[in-house]
Amino acid sequence: MVILVDGPEGNGLPQHARDNAGDPIRILRGNGYERFEFYGEYADLGGEPVPVYRWCYRTRIAE
């Protein structure tokens, strides 16, 4: 599981299971993708360190 933060406003973003912290996360929203990056930050969630991914940019789907 990872924590996604600083994303665009609107509908909530899903939580994700991820084996390798460090790989970027790309989430389809509307006509584009929200991109999240891992910068080495962890949060304590129930005594377990959970990677925190921060929103970095959005790309649009080419038509």
Backbone as CSV, one residue per row, in Angstrom:
resi,resn,N_x,N_y,N_z,CA_x,CA_y,CA_z,C_x,C_y,C_z
1,MET,0.839,-1.162,0.000,0.000,0.000,0.000,0.889,1.232,0.000
2,VAL,0.440,2.275,-0.671,1.134,3.556,-0.673,0.131,4.647,-0.348
3,ILE,0.634,5.814,0.003,-0.203,6.982,0.255,0.057,7.976,-0.865
4,LEU,-1.019,8.479,-1.492,-0.908,9.472,-2.552,-1.306,10.822,-1.972
5,VAL,-0.456,11.843,-2.136,-0.746,13.167,-1.584,-0.510,14.247,-2.626
6,ASP,-1.067,15.431,-2.337,-0.896,16.633,-3.157,-1.491,16.495,-4.547
7,GLY,-2.440,15.593,-4.724,-3.067,15.426,-6.025,-4.047,16.542,-6.316
8,PRO,-4.548,16.601,-7.538,-5.524,17.618,-7.911,-6.821,17.435,-7.131
9,GLU,-7.557,18.525,-6.991,-8.829,18.449,-6.272,-9.857,17.713,-7.117
10,GLY,-10.886,17.241,-6.458,-11.929,16.506,-7.157,-12.172,15.183,-6.472
11,ASN,-12.516,14.190,-7.248,-12.774,12.862,-6.698,-11.527,12.307,-6.026
12,GLY,-11.746,11.498,-4.999,-10.624,10.868,-4.308,-9.873,9.918,-5.222
13,LEU,-8.625,9.746,-4.928,-7.796,8.828,-5.699,-7.719,7.494,-4.981
14,PRO,-7.617,6.405,-5.721,-7.561,5.086,-5.081,-6.244,4.863,-4.346
15,GLN,-6.278,3.983,-3.361,-5.045,3.553,-2.711,-4.470,2.432,-3.564
16,HIS,-3.169,2.306,-3.561,-2.520,1.323,-4.424,-1.621,0.384,-3.651
17,ALA,-1.628,-0.871,-4.066,-0.650,-1.836,-3.563,0.552,-1.752,-4.491
18,ARG,1.731,-1.740,-3.919,2.931,-1.573,-4.722,4.055,-2.348,-4.063
19,ASP,4.707,-3.224,-4.811,5.799,-4.021,-4.261,7.108,-3.238,-4.197
20,ASN,7.366,-2.427,-5.205,8.649,-1.741,-5.293,8.459,-0.241,-5.121
21,ALA,8.680,0.261,-3.902,8.611,1.702,-3.681,9.666,2.351,-4.552
22,GLY,9.299,3.367,-5.229,10.232,4.060,-6.109,9.734,4.117,-7.534
23,ASP,8.962,3.123,-7.959,8.389,3.162,-9.299,7.297,4.226,-9.331
24,PRO,7.262,5.075,-10.372,6.207,6.089,-10.467,4.828,5.439,-10.557
25,ILE,3.818,6.180,-10.136,2.430,5.720,-10.227,1.707,6.615,-11.219
26,ARG,0.941,6.009,-12.100,0.158,6.725,-13.106,-1.291,6.282,-12.944
27,ILE,-2.193,7.254,-12.734,-3.602,6.947,-12.509,-4.445,7.643,-13.568
28,LEU,-5.272,6.871,-14.269,-6.168,7.416,-15.278,-7.285,8.193,-14.600
29,ARG,-7.465,9.459,-14.996,-8.554,10.306,-14.488,-9.057,11.162,-15.627
30,GLY,-10.314,10.945,-16.002,-10.883,11.734,-17.091,-10.122,11.494,-18.383
31,ASN,-9.631,12.597,-18.981,-8.930,12.491,-20.267,-7.406,12.552,-20.116
32,GLY,-6.914,12.140,-18.950,-5.469,12.174,-18.749,-5.017,11.281,-17.610
33,TYR,-3.742,11.382,-17.310,-3.136,10.599,-16.233,-2.548,11.531,-15.184
34,GLU,-2.799,11.215,-13.919,-2.162,11.907,-12.809,-0.896,11.127,-12.488
35,ARG,0.225,11.827,-12.378,1.520,11.183,-12.137,1.994,11.479,-10.718
36,PHE,2.393,10.428,-10.024,2.887,10.535,-8.654,4.285,9.936,-8.588
37,GLU,5.172,10.586,-7.840,6.558,10.133,-7.689,6.871,9.901,-6.216
38,PHE,7.778,8.972,-5.974,8.251,8.672,-4.623,9.553,9.424,-4.394
39,TYR,9.611,10.198,-3.284,10.798,11.004,-2.985,11.497,10.549,-1.712
40,GLY,11.259,9.302,-1.301,11.947,8.751,-0.138,11.254,8.981,1.189
41,GLU,10.041,9.510,1.167,9.294,9.793,2.398,8.397,8.608,2.757
42,TYR,8.336,8.301,4.046,7.457,7.244,4.547,6.560,7.810,5.642
43,ALA,5.349,7.262,5.764,4.428,7.603,6.846,4.192,6.349,7.677
44,ASP,3.940,6.540,8.961,3.651,5.422,9.866,2.155,5.146,9.810
45,LEU,1.778,3.976,9.372,0.373,3.588,9.276,0.197,2.276,10.019
46,GLY,-0.310,2.356,11.249,-0.497,1.158,12.060,0.813,0.489,12.431
47,GLY,1.855,1.285,12.623,3.149,0.724,12.990,3.990,0.254,11.817
48,GLU,3.482,0.395,10.612,4.207,-0.018,9.406,4.609,1.213,8.593
49,PRO,5.839,1.253,8.075,6.219,2.364,7.196,5.563,2.190,5.820
50,VAL,4.884,3.232,5.366,4.178,3.194,4.089,4.756,4.297,3.196
51,PRO,5.158,3.968,1.960,5.709,4.989,1.067,4.679,6.073,0.753
52,VAL,5.140,7.327,0.736,4.296,8.469,0.389,4.697,8.935,-1.005
53,TYR,3.741,8.930,-1.919,3.962,9.407,-3.278,3.310,10.771,-3.419
54,ARG,4.028,11.720,-3.993,3.513,13.069,-4.187,3.190,13.290,-5.662
55,TRP,2.061,13.991,-5.867,1.658,14.326,-7.225,2.723,15.215,-7.843
56,CYS,3.076,14.960,-9.100,4.089,15.801,-9.746,3.579,16.474,-11.018
57,TYR,2.743,15.803,-11.807,2.185,16.447,-12.997,1.081,15.598,-13.604
58,ARG,0.398,16.173,-14.589,-0.687,15.505,-15.298,-0.348,15.492,-16.783
59,THR,-0.654,14.380,-17.440,-0.507,14.308,-18.892,-1.872,14.033,-19.499
60,ARG,-2.083,14.519,-20.702,-3.343,14.286,-21.406,-3.168,13.118,-22.363
61,ILE,-4.253,12.417,-22.585,-4.242,11.287,-23.517,-4.315,11.837,-24.940
62,ALA,-3.413,11.394,-25.799,-3.417,11.825,-27.199,-4.589,11.175,-27.922
63,GLU,-5.209,11.947,-28.767,-6.351,11.409,-29.517,-5.985,11.108,-30.939
